[in-house]
Amino acid sequence: MKLKTILITAASVAGLCSALPASAQFQKPEDAIKYRKAAFTLIGTHFSRIGAMAQGRTPFDGAAAAANAEIVADLAKLPFSAFVDGTSGTDKGTPKANVWTERAKFDEHAKAMQVEAGKLAVAAKANNLDTLKLAFGSTAKTCKSCHDSFRND
Amino acid sequence: MKLKTILITAASVAGLCSALPASAQFQKPEDAIKYRKAAFTLIGTHFSRIGAMAQGRTPFDGAAAAANAEIVADLAKLPFSAFVDGTSGTDKGTPKANVWTERAKFDEHAKAMQVEAGKLAVAAKANNLDTLKLAFGSTAKTCKSCHDSFRND
């Protein structure tokens, strides 16, 4: 195979993977909506268990904090592929249309959450409440910032 | 502190952790139900993407299979803590009462699924369709076996 052919083939294959629309992973828009709501339900559950410790509503348990933070960091990777075209809404809690019209900004917010969740998982391993509080706060800010911009009140 | 006191204290602390009912992690039974349904929604989504490859409905993509299997193995750890008391049902898809009356058997089924999902994650890394098919089949069997015994049709 000539170099040019190889390069074109490689580019096509790479393009096929990276350009495959997220919607192709879901049979129907409703499936994508159900999926992302499920992901946020799990993220919210585990993140709020850390929040309860950070805010003194439950006793600090370093091992539980670390386990919950690890789960949050893993789950943080999931929901954003499910913001497929045609799934904006106007009801409370649904994504506004600007998720799609300002997609680069939305993706930045998603990335920020994932990065802070990753840092939270590392911080939680320190088994120190003050360290946990700081990392929880930084992560919570990324949630709120995205909700303020892209989610219907 | 006398040895007996130390042992009793240690036993109490250990007991507190291991015997803490799963329900204590959820404010309300409805939260537990929502949580486990969310976990199974995500597991089902990613597992069925592997199934589509194993059954030839989508082209085999080793990297995608490995990524999906890794997610399934992680998620497999989540739903079972949410089978809290008082959350059986009679509607299609809800857990039968024997989840609670035969809890040890249910827990064995859960463990079997988690073990097979772990093996699937390892198998998927081999980047070989036949290996994937075998591990997918073994994992699917554990799903079906538990559903047959513990889920309302």
Interface residues (C-beta under 8 A of the other chain):
Chain A: C17 Q25 D31 K34 Y35 K37 A38 A39 T41 L42 T45 R49 I71 D74 L78
Chain B: Q25 D31 K34 Y35 K37 A38 A39 T41 L42 T45 R49 A63 I71 D74 L78
